[in-house]
Amino acid sequence: MKVLLFLAKGFETMEASVFVDIMGWAGIEVVTCALQKTITSTFGVSVNPDILLNDVCIDDYDALAIPGGFEEYGFYDDAFSEQAVSLIKEFNDCGKMIGTICVAALALGNSGILKGKRATTYHLNNGHRQKQLAKYGAIVVNEPVVRTDNIITSYCPQTGPEVAFMLLEELVGTEIMLETKIAMGF
């Protein structure tokens, strides 16, 4: 079983790491991908992804995970790119799970897959990002984590573990998810 972790420029390191750690504790391989050979996070951590986005074969993965990031560090440049839109649509068209944290939901909105669906995103700053998500046709719900069909969205970095555990549960079942949670001290 494999999860593809898409790292857009300016991604939040903590939001990416929850997917790596939680899936890793459960024995699920996480493969990182990005548009460039080296990608820099919001707070200056450089990462060399395992694979470039253009080389991804959707059939090799069971789920897609996308951490959020900061606009001022270029997050939306990558997250809204044609390649990212295509990746998101392909995972959705195949009915595969997609888990996002914070503003990564905006990448889903931009791709068109949230039209008429319940979703959430960053809720602070007078709900600026939630209003942006609504413009993509999403039914915005002001809750920490929202699951609609095969899509999980959440509204801030604090929700990262919950999103990762929900994704894990969908992939391996409740029993293994709970065993992993206990082993990790949650």
Disulfide bonds with the S-S distance in Angstrom:
none
